[in-house]
Amino acid sequence: MQKKITTYSFQIAGTVIIAVLILFFSWLMLRLSIPYLAIKPGIDFLKTKTDVYHLDVWRIGFYMHVFSSVLLLIAGGTQFSGFILHRYPSLHRIMGWIYVIVLLLISGPGAAVMALYANGGLPAKASFTLLTFLWYVFTIAAFIFAMKKKWILHARFMLRSYALTFSAVTLRLLVFLFISTRWIQAKPQEIYVTVAWLSWVPNLIVAELLIDIGVIDRWMKKKLFTQE
């Protein structure tokens, strides 16, 4: 009985921590996205895209990607809560479906278009294109393994997918860091290329390390599928 209470308490604590972090970063993303509701050029990041803003395909892709990012952060984050999976399995499934559908049909296509027109030249374009490709591969793999009820493999690929989703946050944090840190002497294009790769590669490395040392496997077995 005591063990059940302890496990339950840890699940609640983990859920609260995850929820606070996700809501905080989602709030930051929402604040950054709100100005774009004006749907006009010359706003923040769009000041650097005056050469392509007139293109319908780019403009539509941009707004699709920007306005869906907050939803992906929230929906994806819920997938790592053992408390939600145990107590509200239907919510877990619904948010999972939202994550997959929005990513594959809205945010992903928008990211693919933006990657083709990325600032920073070929190196940045290559980074964002590879990011989008892996984003699709990991998300589709996570979905397939969920359908086959191979839960550990599902969790591994979901972690990889969400690590790339979180690049939306790390990219903006890095941009802020580079802009506010005056001692970094580099040309704008060099900074953008650096940020393009650092925004997601370290995220994926961390995810792979967590998988490699068995954190995900143990979490799935001990926190999600055991009732002791």
VOPAGU-2260 file (C-alpha; in pm, 1 decimal, decimal comma):
REM VOPAGU-2260
SITE   aa  ch    i         X         Y         Z
SITE  MET   A    0       0,0       0,0       0,0
SITE  GLN   A    1     280,6     238,4      94,7
SITE  LYS   A    2     459,2     159,0    -230,6
SITE  LYS   A    3     145,5     243,5    -428,9
SITE  ILE   A    4     113,9     577,9    -251,7
SITE  THR   A    5     482,1     656,3    -314,7
SITE  THR   A    6     454,9     565,6    -683,2
SITE  TYR   A    7     138,8     773,2    -716,6
SITE  SER   A    8     308,9    1070,5    -546,3
SITE  PHE   A    9     604,6    1050,7    -782,2
SITE  GLN   A   10     371,1    1036,3   -1081,1
SITE  ILE   A   11     190,7    1347,9    -964,3
SITE  ALA   A   12     517,6    1530,6    -893,1
SITE  GLY   A   13     655,0    1435,4   -1234,8
SITE  THR   A   14     337,4    1547,7   -1406,0
SITE  VAL   A   15     342,0    1883,2   -1225,1
SITE  ILE   A   16     705,1    1948,8   -1316,3
SITE  ILE   A   17     651,5    1855,3   -1680,1
SITE  ALA   A   18     332,8    2060,8   -1695,9
SITE  VAL   A   19     497,9    2370,0   -1547,8
SITE  LEU   A   20     793,2    2353,0   -1785,9
SITE  ILE   A   21     579,7    2290,3   -2091,4
SITE  LEU   A   22     330,8    2561,6   -2002,9
SITE  PHE   A   23     612,2    2808,0   -1936,4
SITE  PHE   A   24     782,9    2748,3   -2269,9
SITE  SER   A   25     446,9    2734,2   -2447,8
SITE  TRP   A   26     364,4    3071,5   -2296,1
SITE  LEU   A   27     692,7    3211,9   -2426,5
SITE  MET   A   28     620,4    3071,7   -2772,4
SITE  LEU   A   29     268,8    3214,5   -2760,9
SITE  ARG   A   30     401,7    3559,1   -2672,2
SITE  LEU   A   31     641,1    3544,3   -2965,1
SITE  SER   A   32     367,2    3423,9   -3201,2
SITE  ILE   A   33      93,5    3673,1   -3112,9
SITE  PRO   A   34     242,6    3965,8   -3309,9
SITE  TYR   A   35     221,7    3756,6   -3627,9
SITE  LEU   A   36    -158,5    3751,2   -3598,7
SITE  ALA   A   37    -145,7    4085,1   -3777,8
SITE  ILE   A   38     -58,4    3886,4   -4092,8
SITE  LYS   A   39     164,1    4155,1   -4236,6
SITE  PRO   A   40     534,4    4191,4   -4322,1
SITE  GLY   A   41     797,0    4369,3   -4115,7
SITE  ILE   A   42     722,6    4200,9   -3783,1
SITE  ASP   A   43    1022,3    4062,9   -3589,5
SITE  PHE   A   44    1161,1    3765,7   -3788,2
SITE  LEU   A   45     970,6    3876,4   -4099,4
SITE  LYS   A   46    1201,1    4177,0   -4126,4
SITE  THR   A   47    1462,3    3932,4   -4257,1
SITE  LYS   A   48    1224,6    3774,3   -4509,3
SITE  THR   A   49    1123,0    4071,4   -4723,5
SITE  ASP   A   50    1258,9    3893,4   -5030,0
SITE  VAL   A   51    1021,6    3596,7   -4995,9
SITE  TYR   A   52     721,3    3728,2   -4801,8
SITE  HIS   A   53     538,7    3799,6   -5126,5
SITE  LEU   A   54     550,2    3429,6   -5217,0
SITE  ASP   A   55     220,4    3264,7   -5124,6
SITE  VAL   A   56     379,8    2926,0   -5059,7
SITE  TRP   A   57     632,9    3069,7   -4815,2
SITE  ARG   A   58     386,3    3298,5   -4640,4
SITE  ILE   A   59     130,8    3020,4   -4590,5
SITE  GLY   A   60     400,1    2778,3   -4475,7
SITE  PHE   A   61     533,6    3030,6   -4226,7
SITE  TYR   A   62     199,5    3099,6   -4061,4
SITE  MET   A   63     108,5    2730,0   -4056,7
SITE  HIS   A   64     430,3    2649,9   -3875,2
SITE  VAL   A   65     431,9    2942,7   -3633,3
SITE  PHE   A   66      71,3    2914,5   -3518,5
SITE  SER   A   67      84,4    2536,7   -3467,2
SITE  SER   A   68     406,8    2528,0   -3263,2
SITE  VAL   A   69     242,5    2603,4   -2928,2
SITE  LEU   A   70     -14,6    2328,1   -2977,9
SITE  LEU   A   71     259,0    2077,0   -3059,1
SITE  LEU   A   72     456,9    2168,2   -2748,4
SITE  ILE   A   73     153,3    2113,0   -2525,5
SITE  ALA   A   74      15,4    1802,7   -2698,3
SITE  GLY   A   75     357,1    1638,3   -2722,8
SITE  GLY   A   76     447,1    1714,8   -2364,5
SITE  THR   A   77     142,0    1534,3   -2228,7
SITE  GLN   A   78     268,4    1210,9   -2382,0
SITE  PHE   A   79     542,7    1184,2   -2119,9
SITE  SER   A   80     316,5    1193,5   -1817,0
SITE  GLY   A   81     265,1     855,2   -1653,7
SITE  PHE   A   82      -7,2    1011,3   -1438,9
SITE  ILE   A   83    -209,4    1115,3   -1745,5
SITE  LEU   A   84    -156,4     778,4   -1912,9
SITE  HIS   A   85    -278,4     590,1   -1603,9
SITE  ARG   A   86    -556,7     819,8   -1489,4
SITE  TYR   A   87    -670,8     969,3   -1818,2
SITE  PRO   A   88    -571,7     728,5   -2098,8
SITE  SER   A   89    -828,9     877,7   -2334,5
SITE  LEU   A   90    -667,0    1221,3   -2293,5
SITE  HIS   A   91    -327,5    1065,7   -2367,1
SITE  ARG   A   92    -462,6     916,1   -2690,9
SITE  ILE   A   93    -643,9    1233,6   -2797,0
SITE  MET   A   94    -339,3    1452,6   -2741,9
SITE  GLY   A   95    -125,9    1196,0   -2921,8
SITE  TRP   A   96    -354,8    1207,3   -3224,2
SITE  ILE   A   97    -350,5    1588,5   -3217,7
SITE  TYR   A   98      28,4    1586,9   -3205,3
SITE  VAL   A   99      65,2    1350,1   -3501,1
SITE  ILE   A  100    -201,0    1512,1   -3720,2
SITE  VAL   A  101     -91,6    1871,7   -3659,4
SITE  LEU   A  102     275,5    1785,7   -3706,1
SITE  LEU   A  103     236,2    1582,0   -4024,5
SITE  LEU   A  104     -30,7    1794,7   -4193,8
SITE  ILE   A  105      27,5    2149,7   -4072,2
SITE  SER   A  106     350,7    2227,5   -3890,2
SITE  GLY   A  107     570,3    1981,9   -4081,3
SITE  PRO   A  108     477,2    2103,4   -4430,5
SITE  GLY   A  109     522,0    2461,5   -4312,6
SITE  ALA   A  110     867,3    2379,0   -4176,3
SITE  ALA   A  111     963,6    2209,7   -4504,0
SITE  VAL   A  112     876,2    2520,8   -4702,7
SITE  MET   A  113    1059,8    2748,4   -4460,5
SITE  ALA   A  114    1367,8    2524,9   -4476,4
SITE  LEU   A  115    1395,9    2579,5   -4850,6
SITE  TYR   A  116    1410,3    2955,7   -4800,4
SITE  ALA   A  117    1608,4    2963,6   -4475,6
SITE  ASN   A  118    1844,1    3249,3   -4401,3
SITE  GLY   A  119    2210,1    3158,5   -4384,5
SITE  GLY   A  120    2248,9    2996,7   -4723,0
SITE  LEU   A  121    2296,8    2627,6   -4801,4
SITE  PRO   A  122    2431,3    2521,5   -4457,1
SITE  ALA   A  123    2121,6    2655,3   -4279,3
SITE  LYS   A  124    1888,5    2516,9   -4545,1
SITE  ALA   A  125    2053,2    2176,0   -4509,5
SITE  SER   A  126    2010,5    2188,6   -4132,5
SITE  PHE   A  127    1640,6    2273,7   -4136,8
SITE  THR   A  128    1569,2    2031,9   -4420,0
SITE  LEU   A  129    1735,5    1746,2   -4230,0
SITE  LEU   A  130    1552,2    1852,5   -3915,4
SITE  THR   A  131    1215,9    1837,8   -4092,3
SITE  PHE   A  132    1294,9    1500,2   -4250,9
SITE  LEU   A  133    1393,5    1343,4   -3917,8
SITE  TRP   A  134    1092,3    1505,5   -3752,0
SITE  TYR   A  135     865,7    1323,1   -3995,4
SITE  VAL   A  136    1053,6     993,2   -3969,5
SITE  PHE   A  137    1052,3     986,2   -3588,8
SITE  THR   A  138     688,2    1090,6   -3560,8
SITE  ILE   A  139     565,7     836,6   -3815,3
SITE  ALA   A  140     774,2     564,7   -3645,0
SITE  ALA   A  141     626,7     658,3   -3305,0
SITE  PHE   A  142     276,8     638,8   -3451,0
SITE  ILE   A  143     337,2     301,9   -3619,2
SITE  PHE   A  144     481,2     146,9   -3301,8
SITE  ALA   A  145     184,8     278,5   -3102,4
SITE  MET   A  146     -54,3     112,1   -3347,3
SITE  LYS   A  147     142,4    -212,3   -3307,6
SITE  LYS   A  148     137,9    -170,4   -2925,8
SITE  LYS   A  149     516,6    -179,6   -2909,9
SITE  TRP   A  150     519,8      74,0   -2632,2
SITE  ILE   A  151     889,9     100,2   -2554,0
SITE  LEU   A  152     978,0     160,9   -2919,0
SITE  HIS   A  153     687,2     403,9   -2936,5
SITE  ALA   A  154     825,1     598,4   -2638,7
SITE  ARG   A  155    1177,8     607,6   -2779,8
SITE  PHE   A  156    1068,2     755,6   -3110,2
SITE  MET   A  157     823,7     990,1   -2943,3
SITE  LEU   A  158    1109,3    1127,0   -2734,7
SITE  ARG   A  159    1315,6    1179,6   -3049,3
SITE  SER   A  160    1024,3    1352,1   -3219,7
SITE  TYR   A  161     954,6    1580,9   -2925,2
SITE  ALA   A  162    1323,6    1667,1   -2893,9
SITE  LEU   A  163    1299,5    1807,3   -3245,6
SITE  THR   A  164     968,9    1978,0   -3169,5
SITE  PHE   A  165    1142,7    2149,1   -2877,8
SITE  SER   A  166    1394,5    2297,1   -3123,2
SITE  ALA   A  167    1139,3    2574,6   -3172,7
SITE  VAL   A  168    1217,6    2679,8   -2815,9
SITE  THR   A  169    1594,2    2622,7   -2821,8
SITE  LEU   A  170    1628,1    2814,6   -3148,9
SITE  ARG   A  171    1466,7    3123,9   -2999,1
SITE  LEU   A  172    1666,6    3093,5   -2678,0
SITE  LEU   A  173    1988,6    3072,6   -2878,8
SITE  VAL   A  174    1893,9    3371,3   -3093,2
SITE  PHE   A  175    1828,7    3572,2   -2775,8
SITE  LEU   A  176    2161,8    3456,0   -2630,9
SITE  PHE   A  177    2360,0    3554,3   -2938,4
SITE  ILE   A  178    2188,2    3890,6   -2968,8
SITE  SER   A  179    2222,9    3980,3   -2601,0
SITE  THR   A  180    2580,8    3855,1   -2565,1
SITE  ARG   A  181    2794,6    4133,8   -2703,5
SITE  TRP   A  182    3125,5    3948,9   -2670,6
SITE  ILE   A  183    3028,0    3709,0   -2950,2
SITE  GLN   A  184    3185,8    3857,5   -3259,4
SITE  ALA   A  185    3038,2    3699,1   -3571,5
SITE  LYS   A  186    2857,9    3796,8   -3886,5
SITE  PRO   A  187    2476,3    3761,3   -3890,9
SITE  GLN   A  188    2495,0    3476,8   -4143,8
SITE  GLU   A  189    2750,6    3288,9   -3932,7
SITE  ILE   A  190    2530,0    3326,7   -3626,5
SITE  TYR   A  191    2222,8    3205,5   -3810,6
SITE  VAL   A  192    2399,9    2897,5   -3946,5
SITE  THR   A  193    2533,0    2816,7   -3599,1
SITE  VAL   A  194    2189,3    2855,8   -3443,6
SITE  ALA   A  195    2032,2    2648,1   -3720,8
SITE  TRP   A  196    2236,4    2345,3   -3616,7
SITE  LEU   A  197    2255,9    2406,8   -3241,2
SITE  SER   A  198    1879,1    2446,1   -3217,2
SITE  TRP   A  199    1816,3    2074,8   -3267,8
SITE  VAL   A  200    2131,6    1861,6   -3279,1
SITE  PRO   A  201    2203,7    1890,5   -2902,8
SITE  ASN   A  202    1836,0    1817,2   -2831,0
SITE  LEU   A  203    1858,2    1495,5   -3028,0
SITE  ILE   A  204    2188,4    1400,2   -2864,6
SITE  VAL   A  205    2029,9    1436,5   -2520,2
SITE  ALA   A  206    1733,6    1223,1   -2631,7
SITE  GLU   A  207    1967,2     954,6   -2764,3
SITE  LEU   A  208    2168,3     955,2   -2442,0
SITE  LEU   A  209    1850,3     909,9   -2235,4
SITE  ILE   A  210    1751,7     619,5   -2459,2
SITE  ASP   A  211    2100,7     468,1   -2458,9
SITE  ILE   A  212    2134,9     461,5   -2080,0
SITE  GLY   A  213    1791,9     302,2   -2049,1
SITE  VAL   A  214    1599,2     590,0   -1893,5
SITE  ILE   A  215    1308,2     556,6   -2134,3
SITE  ASP   A  216    1288,0     177,8   -2102,2
SITE  ARG   A  217    1290,7     189,5   -1722,1
SITE  TRP   A  218    1040,7     475,5   -1717,6
SITE  MET   A  219     802,1     284,5   -1938,9
SITE  LYS   A  220     828,0     -36,9   -1738,7
SITE  LYS   A  221     825,2     107,9   -1387,7
SITE  LYS   A  222     610,9     420,8   -1422,2
SITE  LEU   A  223     361,7     340,7   -1693,6
SITE  PHE   A  224     282,4     -26,4   -1700,0
SITE  THR   A  225     329,7    -145,4   -1342,7
SITE  GLN   A  226      61,5    -108,4   -1084,4
SITE  GLU   A  227     255,2    -209,0    -774,1
